[in-house]
Amino acid sequence: MNTTETTPKTDLKALTKDELTHFCSELGLQSFRADQIFQWMYQKGVSDFEDMTNLSKDLREKLRDIATVNRIKPVQQQESKDGTIKFLFQLNDKEEEYKIEAVLIPDFFADGAARRLTVCVSSQVGCVFGCAFCATGKMGLFRNLTHGEIVDQVQYINDLAEEKYGKKITNIVYMGMGEPLHNYKAIVNSAHIISDPLSIELSPKRITVSTVGLTKQIKKLADDQEEFNLAISLHAPTDDKRDKIMPINSSMNLESLEDAVKHYYKATDKSITYEYLLFDNFNDSPQDARDLAKIVKWVPSKVNIIMYNNVAGVELKRAREERLNDFMRELIKNDVRATVRRSRGDDIDAGCGQLAIREGAPKGKTMAKS
């Protein structure tokens, strides 16, 4: 008995720009056709080939037969009283109902107009690194996102920002679900697409990629001369304390992080941002501030002190105001450039992974000890 196997369609959003050009070349098309398709997908947000009106009818029919343009689907949205908007997206997996989150964080002028519109995007479904304070870490890791799925988050929220605020997004941070540098190729490709003139055209200087401290990948960013900014999720200023809340520190401690950071600065001449969640009676003492100051002096750096969004089931809690004030005074004494970032979206599930967990996400792979 003969069986006919159907050749799977190529998802054009899973291709890099160079791969898309090659795909079109294989069809006997000139390179400008790849630019047209790229622009339709990433600048105009089109996923139906029929809507790509500057392509011939025959080409549109051909593409419909052999290719597809997958898009993630928004399934839930929460808006905080402070303007923060949390999004839950459904991915296109056939066998699993994977969901990811992204957040729009607006900053306003005194007259209420939007000054800065920051999008926080996810890079993985869950996370393997199991940090004690992180809701996503409780999920474990299921899979990496493609660069197309990362860009989709930005596209969808950018369209909403233009409709709601009359302006495009101004900044992107890879600080959502997952460890971005654990999905190195996809985050680099997505950042390149986002900054492309035929796409959203956001300057790489307005894109920040965060990491828990994957030293090999930090060095690779430097060697690859990637133009976006680097932030390191530090959250504790000594190995002893970092070991207690971040399992990664047992294999990549502060000494190895220092080596990577110095390599990065030497290769790029770019400063580092350290993210430091302030936890009550854990990492918020004057001595912690002095220890943090030593790390900041490795290379030119600044610190974002982040007031923690408390997560159900997590023992660590947000530091009290008086302890924050003492901590900041000590940093100032030690000439540390630091900014306090207040919690946003406290009245919704704004912490990364909180909404997905509430949706009943199963358990994936994790470094965290049971």
Residue, then its C-alpha position, 0 to 999 in steps of 0.5 A: m500500500n502506498t502512503t503519501e507523506t505530506t512535507p511539513k511547511t516551513d515556518l518563515k518566522a523560524l528563519t533568520k534574515d539570511e536563511l529567509t534570503h536563502f529560502c527565496s533563492e531556492l525558489g528562484l526569487q531575487s533577494f529583494r523578495a526576501d526583504q519584502i516578506f521580512q518587512w511584511m512579517y516583522q514591520k507590518g505584522v502580517s501572517d497571511f500571504e494573501d495580505m502581502t500585496n506587493l508579491s505576485k498572486d502566483l508567488r503568494e499561492k506558492l508560499r501558501d503551499i510550502a510555507t507558513v508564518n506562525r504567530i503566538k496568540p494572546v490569551q489573557q491580559q491584566e492591567s495594573k492601576d499603575g499602568t503596567i500590563k501583563f500578557l499571557f501568550q499561547l504558543n503553537d505547539k501541537e501536543e502541548e499548551y505552552k504559555i509564556e508571559a510578557v509585560l509592558i511597563p509605561d513611565f509617564f510625564a506629569d501630564g499623563a503622556a507616555r514618556r517611556l514604554t518598556v517591554c519585558v519579554s520571555s526567552q524560554v518556556g519556564c527556566v532551569f536555574g531554579c532561583a529561590f525568589c522566582a516564580t518561573g523557576k518553580m516551573g522548571l524548563f520545558r523548551n527554548l523560544t524561537h527568535g520568531e516567538i520572542v519578536d512576536q511578543v514585542q510586535y504584539i505589545n508594540d501595536l498595542a502601545e501605538e494604539k493606546y499611547g500613540k507611540k512605539i515602545t522605547n525599550i526592551v528588556y530580556m528579563g521575562m520567563g527564562e534565562p536569555l543567555h541559555n537561549y543564546k542564538a535565539i535572543v541574538n537573532s531576535a535582537h537583530i530582527i527587532s533593530d532591523p530597519l525593515s522591522i521595528e527598528l529599535s536601536p540596540k542601545r535600547i535593548t538590554v539582555s539579562t543573565v543570572g551569570l552564564t560566564k561562557q555566554i557573557k564572554k561570547l557576547a563580548d567576542d561577538q561584539e553584540e551591541f545591546n546592553l548587558a545586565i547581570s542578576l546578582h541579588a547577593p554580594t557574597d558566594d555564601k548568600r548567592d548559593k542559598i538563593m541561586p543554584i547557578n552560583s555553585s558552578m559559576n561563582l563570583e570569582s568566575l563572574e568577575d573574570a567574565v565581566k572583566h573580559y566583557y568590559k575589556a572587549t567592548d568598553k561597555s559598562i555593566t548593570y547589576e540587578y539587585l532584588l532587595f530582600d528583607n533581612f537577607n541581603d539588605s544590611p550595610q555590610d551587604a551594601r559594602d560587599l556589593a560596592k566591591i563587586v561594582k568596582w570590578v569594572p565601570s558599573k551601575v546598580n538597579i536596586i529592585m523592590y521585590n514583588n512578593v511571590a506566593g510560596v516564597e519565604l523571601k520578602r520585600a525589604r522594608e523602607e528603613r532598611l532600603n534607606d540604610f542600604m542606599r546610604e551605605l552605597i552612596k558612601n562607597d561611591v556606587r551609582a545606584t537607582v531604586r526601581r519600585s515594584r510595578g504591577d503589584d496588584i496583578d500577577a506581574g512577577c515573571g511566571q506568576l500568571a503561568i503558574r496560576e494557569g496550572a503549568p506543569k513541572g519541567k527540568t530544574m537545577a533547584k534541589s527538591 
